[in-house]
């Protein structure tokens, strides 16, 4: 069993990392502002599901492929960049149409899926997990795979708390702008610009 002291240090590090501005928390921020806090929370759950996939990949050693294979890395990051450009296109053409009385016009499944795809198609997350999680595992404590899964769970908890807070806070912005179609259109355009910027950032990312 991983000592509580080690888990506490790992949790604190995970919280600090979740607070650092990056594609995932910016994604939660924009989706919450456009669709409302409930949508932001759904996206957050999707992102955490993606972390579950990365945790399993690291535990099974699959992430090593993306660290050692330039082709695999490039395919994954291009897929992620194209998906972000698709979301940007949707935002630019939406105008004020995405805003509804309940704050959600995209389906709950679609919002959740956005979070999953956004996280899984970021190869930097897999490589980060591969480099970060093993630092807190100790072979003398038993199964490394089990320790990786536990650490991944703790990381997901920290992510859920921080990203959930971001979604909740940004949701107030979404409520405020629902009364103005001009503000709604502006937010959608800004979201589109953010998606394009994230796509470019991901596309030029090097291993």
C-alpha positions in Angstrom: 0.0 0.0 0.0 1.3 3.5 -0.9 2.0 5.5 2.3 -0.4 8.3 3.1 2.4 10.8 3.1 3.4 9.8 -0.4 -0.3 10.0 -1.5 -0.6 13.5 0.1 2.5 14.8 -1.7 1.2 13.3 -5.0 -2.2 14.8 -4.5 -0.7 18.3 -3.8 1.4 18.0 -7.0 -1.6 16.9 -9.0 -3.7 19.9 -7.8 -0.8 22.3 -8.6 -0.6 20.8 -12.1 -4.3 21.0 -12.7 -4.2 24.7 -11.8 -1.5 25.5 -14.4 -3.3 26.9 -17.5 -3.3 24.4 -20.3 -5.5 22.9 -23.0 -7.7 20.9 -20.7 -8.7 23.5 -18.2 -9.0 26.2 -20.9 -11.3 23.7 -22.7 -13.5 23.4 -19.6 -13.6 27.1 -19.1 -14.8 27.8 -22.7 -17.4 25.0 -22.7 -18.8 26.2 -19.3 -19.0 29.8 -20.5 -20.8 28.7 -23.7 -23.1 26.0 -22.5 -23.3 26.5 -18.7 -21.8 24.9 -15.6 -23.6 21.6 -16.1 -22.0 21.2 -19.5 -18.6 22.1 -18.0 -19.0 19.4 -15.4 -19.9 16.9 -18.1 -16.8 17.9 -20.1 -14.8 17.5 -16.9 -16.1 14.0 -16.4 -15.1 13.2 -20.0 -11.6 14.5 -19.4 -11.3 12.4 -16.2 -12.4 9.4 -18.2 -9.6 10.2 -20.6 -7.2 10.2 -17.7 -8.5 6.7 -16.8 -7.4 5.6 -20.3 -4.0 7.2 -19.9 -3.6 5.6 -16.5 -4.4 2.1 -17.9 -2.1 2.7 -20.8 0.9 3.6 -18.5 0.1 0.7 -16.2 0.2 -1.7 -19.2 3.3 0.0 -20.8 1.4 1.1 -23.9 2.4 4.8 -23.4 6.0 3.8 -24.1 4.9 3.4 -27.8 4.0 7.1 -28.0 7.3 8.1 -26.3 9.4 6.0 -28.7 7.4 6.1 -31.9 7.4 9.5 -33.7 4.7 8.2 -36.1 2.3 7.1 -33.4 2.9 10.4 -31.6 2.2 12.5 -34.8 -0.9 10.5 -35.7 -2.4 11.1 -32.3 -1.6 14.8 -32.1 -2.9 15.4 -35.7 -6.2 13.6 -34.8 -6.5 15.9 -31.7 -5.7 19.0 -33.7 -8.3 18.2 -36.4 -10.9 17.5 -33.7 -10.2 20.9 -32.1 -10.6 22.6 -35.5 -13.9 20.8 -36.0 -15.1 22.3 -32.6 -13.8 25.7 -33.7 -15.8 25.5 -37.0 -18.9 24.6 -34.9 -18.4 27.6 -32.7 -17.8 30.1 -35.5 -21.0 29.0 -37.3 -23.2 28.8 -34.2 -23.4 32.5 -33.4 -25.9 32.8 -30.5 -27.6 29.5 -31.4 -25.8 27.4 -28.8 -27.4 29.2 -25.8 -30.6 27.8 -24.4 -32.7 28.4 -21.3 -31.1 25.4 -19.5 -27.6 26.3 -20.6 -27.2 23.1 -22.7 -28.1 22.7 -26.4 -25.4 20.2 -27.2 -26.4 16.7 -26.0 -25.0 15.5 -22.7 -23.4 12.6 -24.5 -21.7 15.0 -27.0 -20.3 17.2 -24.2 -19.0 14.2 -22.3 -17.5 12.8 -25.5 -15.7 16.1 -26.2 -13.9 15.8 -22.9 -12.9 12.2 -23.5 -11.6 12.8 -27.1 -9.9 16.0 -26.1 -7.9 14.2 -23.4 -7.2 10.9 -25.2 -5.9 12.6 -28.4 -3.3 14.6 -26.5 -0.1 12.5 -26.6 1.6 14.8 -24.1 -0.7 13.6 -21.4 0.3 10.0 -22.0 4.0 10.9 -21.9 3.5 13.1 -18.9 1.8 10.2 -17.0 4.6 7.9 -18.1 7.2 10.3 -16.6 5.2 11.4 -13.5 3.4 8.4 -12.0 6.5 6.1 -11.7 8.2 8.7 -9.5 5.7 7.9 -6.7 5.7 4.1 -7.1 7.9 1.8 -5.0 8.6 -1.8 -6.1 9.1 -2.7 -2.4 5.5 -1.9 -1.7 4.0 -4.5 -4.0 2.5 -4.5 -7.5 3.6 -1.5 -9.6 0.5 -1.8 -11.8 -1.8 -1.5 -8.7 0.2 1.5 -7.5 -0.1 3.1 -10.9 -3.8 2.6 -10.9 -4.1 4.1 -7.4 -2.0 7.1 -8.3 -4.0 7.6 -11.5 -7.2 7.6 -9.4 -5.8 10.2 -7.0 -4.8 12.3 -10.0 -8.3 12.1 -11.4 -9.7 13.1 -8.1 -7.5 16.2 -8.1 -8.5 17.0 -11.7 -12.2 16.5 -10.9 -12.0 19.0 -8.0 -10.1 21.7 -9.8 -11.7 21.4 -13.2 -15.1 21.1 -11.5 -14.5 24.3 -9.7 -13.5 26.0 -13.0 -16.7 24.7 -14.6 -18.8 25.9 -11.7 -17.3 29.4 -11.7 -17.3 29.9 -15.5 -20.9 28.8 -15.5 -21.9 32.1 -13.9 -20.5 33.8 -17.0 -22.7 31.6 -19.2 -25.8 32.6 -17.1 -25.0 36.3 -17.3 -24.6 36.4 -21.1 -27.7 34.4 -21.9 -29.7 37.6 -21.9 -27.6 39.2 -24.7 -27.5 37.6 -28.2 -24.5 39.9 -29.0 -22.6 38.6 -26.0 -23.5 35.0 -26.9 -22.2 35.4 -30.5 -19.0 37.0 -29.1 -18.4 34.2 -26.7 -18.9 31.6 -29.4 -16.4 33.4 -31.6 -13.9 33.6 -28.8 -14.4 29.9 -28.1 -13.7 29.3 -31.8 -10.5 31.3 -31.6 -9.4 29.4 -28.5 -10.0 26.0 -30.2 -8.0 27.1 -33.2 -5.1 28.3 -30.9 -5.2 24.9 -29.0 -5.2 23.0 -32.3 -2.1 24.9 -33.5 -0.4 24.4 -30.1 -1.1 20.7 -30.3 -0.1 20.4 -33.9 3.3 22.0 -33.3 4.0 20.1 -30.1 7.2 18.1 -30.1 7.9 15.0 -28.2 
